[in-house]
Structure formats: structure tokens, C-alpha cells
């Protein structure tokens, strides 16, 4: 699964903002909401531009769930364009994970009303789980231990990029994310804003 043939990228941080991903030059064929089980979202990846603040990371946590945006890339090589923005392999490592895409009955209201058509399994190389949700191999990024520090909060502009993914998140997850306490307001610029 961890070969270059993986065609999807799962974003759980500031890259949930589709405009940000387009500005970074990734060619995307489709996008939709998705989630990972057994992981949780934390803000512990130290920001180089904003001392005392953090960017998003995911850590293993049984029973937890992380929602995000699943981008179907125009080609498998497109993910290589994201590595410099994530400062991989120094700040984040890129790994393949099995992402779950909600079946239409369990998708959020916004996505069900305006989102893309249901997955075609042959197109997405997906399999279904017991709930009917599709499972798709995708790249995502995990913060390296040396770049992590607990007890930090995200800058306001960073969180705003995350909230821009609203149409791809469940209402409950979006509300929870919107209540995140921020460190301070900053001018958002440059790479390493995973």
C-alpha cells in the first residue's frame, strides 16, 4: 500500500482548505470528506514561523476518529509536490493509511446535498467495510517526534484554513473543531503549514 501508486491524499490540518491545496500546485481530480479511525487530532507539531504555536498532527488513540478532506490526485506523483510544504521528512513523515469514505446515507448534510457522486469502487480501488463505508488507501503526514511538543495551540489563521473544509466534515466534528482555542492571530505565510 505504501507505493507511489497511491492516488489519494488525506488532509486533516490546514490543507483541508481546497484553495490552499490548489495554491500549492497539486492537481486534484476530486475531493470529498473522509475519516480515519483509531487516531485523534492534536496540536503538537511545533511551528517554525510562529514560536509558541503548533500545527495539526494525528496520533494513535483507540476509539477516536479524525475527519478531513480526501483529495484524489491527478496522478500518483502529485503527492511529491506536497512534501516540501510539509518539510518531509524532517517535520512530517508521509505514510499510507486506509481512509474511510462515508457511504451516502452517513455523509454530512452539506456533502450529501452538494458533494460528489458516491465512490465507484473500480475507479477508487476501494473496498467496503461492514458499515458500507468505502476504504481507500491514501497518503497522510505524521509529525516526527523531534518536532512535537504537547500543550501548544494553533494560530488563528491556521485554524481558519482547517475550518475552510467545513463542507467535507460532519456537523459535530466541525463544531468541535471551531471551539479550538487559538494561541494568537498571525500573518499566515510560507511553507510548513501542514
QUIUR-V196366 format. One record per residue. N is the residue number from 1. SS is DSSP state (hx for helix, st for strand, lp for the rest). PHI is phi in radians with two decimals (* if undefined). Layout:
N:SS:PHI + N:SS:PHI
This chain:
1:lp:* + 2:lp:-1.57 + 3:lp:-1.64 + 4:lp:-1.21 + 5:lp:-1.35 + 6:lp:-1.17 + 7:lp:-1.81 + 8:st:-2.16 + 9:st:-2.27 + 10:st:-1.78 + 11:st:-1.86 + 12:lp:-2.11 + 13:lp:-1.93 + 14:hx:-1.13 + 15:hx:-1.37 + 16:hx:-1.23 + 17:lp:-1.45 + 18:hx:-1.01 + 19:hx:-1.12 + 20:hx:-1.15 + 21:hx:-1.15 + 22:hx:-1.08 + 23:hx:-1.10 + 24:lp:-1.46 + 25:lp:1.57 + 26:lp:-1.30 + 27:lp:-1.56 + 28:st:-2.02 + 29:st:-1.57 + 30:st:-2.90 + 31:st:-2.61 + 32:st:-2.88 + 33:st:-1.30 + 34:st:-2.73 + 35:st:-2.66 + 36:st:-2.03 + 37:st:-1.84 + 38:st:1.39 + 39:st:-2.37 + 40:st:-2.36 + 41:st:-1.45 + 42:st:-2.38 + 43:st:-2.00 + 44:st:-2.36 + 45:st:-1.52 + 46:st:-1.01 + 47:lp:-1.52 + 48:lp:-1.27 + 49:lp:-1.37 + 50:lp:-2.16 + 51:lp:-0.95 + 52:lp:1.54 + 53:st:-2.14 + 54:st:-2.35 + 55:st:-1.93 + 56:st:-1.25 + 57:st:-2.65 + 58:st:-2.16 + 59:st:-2.30 + 60:st:-1.16 + 61:st:-2.75 + 62:st:-0.93 + 63:st:1.46 + 64:st:-1.65 + 65:st:-2.60 + 66:st:-2.10 + 67:st:-1.74 + 68:st:-2.99 + 69:st:-1.93 + 70:st:-1.78 + 71:st:-1.73 + 72:st:-1.54 + 73:st:-1.38 + 74:lp:-1.12 + 75:lp:-2.67 + 76:hx:-1.10 + 77:hx:-1.29 + 78:hx:-1.01 + 79:hx:-1.08 + 80:hx:-1.11 + 81:hx:-1.23 + 82:hx:-1.43 + 83:hx:-0.92 + 84:hx:-1.10 + 85:hx:-1.21 + 86:hx:-1.56 + 87:lp:0.89 + 88:lp:-1.40 + 89:lp:-1.75 + 90:lp:-1.36 + 91:lp:-1.54 + 92:st:-2.24 + 93:st:-1.85 + 94:st:-1.72 + 95:st:-2.33 + 96:st:-1.51 + 97:st:-2.31 + 98:st:-1.79 + 99:st:-1.65 + 100:st:-1.79 + 101:st:-1.94 + 102:lp:-1.02 + 103:lp:-1.18 + 104:lp:-0.92 + 105:lp:-1.20 + 106:lp:-1.80 + 107:lp:-1.23 + 108:lp:-1.09 + 109:hx:-0.94 + 110:hx:-1.07 + 111:hx:-1.24 + 112:hx:-1.12 + 113:hx:-1.38 + 114:hx:-2.14 + 115:lp:-1.35 + 116:lp:-1.23 + 117:lp:-1.12 + 118:lp:-0.97 + 119:lp:-1.05 + 120:lp:-1.71 + 121:hx:-1.01 + 122:hx:-1.15 + 123:hx:-1.25 + 124:hx:-1.80 + 125:lp:0.92 + 126:lp:-1.73 + 127:st:-2.15 + 128:st:-1.71 + 129:lp:-1.70 + 130:lp:-1.08 + 131:lp:-1.41 + 132:lp:1.63 + 133:lp:-1.19 + 134:st:-1.46 + 135:st:-2.05 + 136:st:-2.23 + 137:st:-1.23 + 138:st:-2.61 + 139:st:-1.43 + 140:st:-2.59 + 141:st:-2.09 + 142:st:-2.06 + 143:st:-1.17 + 144:lp:-1.26 + 145:hx:-0.93 + 146:hx:-1.21 + 147:hx:-1.78 + 148:st:-1.92 + 149:lp:-2.63 + 150:lp:-1.23 + 151:lp:1.49 + 152:lp:-1.71 + 153:st:-2.26 + 154:st:-1.40 + 155:lp:-1.15 + 156:hx:-1.01 + 157:hx:-1.16 + 158:hx:-1.13 + 159:hx:-1.08 + 160:hx:-1.06 + 161:hx:-1.11 + 162:hx:-1.11 + 163:hx:-1.19 + 164:lp:-1.15 + 165:lp:-1.50 + 166:hx:-0.83 + 167:hx:-1.13 + 168:hx:-1.92 + 169:lp:-1.95 + 170:lp:-1.20 + 171:hx:-1.05 + 172:hx:-1.13 + 173:hx:-1.15 + 174:hx:-1.06 + 175:hx:-1.06 + 176:hx:-1.07 + 177:hx:-1.12 + 178:hx:-1.12 + 179:lp:-1.48 + 180:lp:-1.09 + 181:lp:-1.32 + 182:st:-1.74 + 183:lp:-1.32 + 184:lp:-3.09 + 185:lp:-1.50 + 186:lp:-2.39 + 187:lp:-1.52 + 188:lp:-1.43 + 189:lp:-2.68 + 190:lp:1.31 + 191:lp:-1.30 + 192:lp:1.19 + 193:lp:-2.07 + 194:lp:-0.93
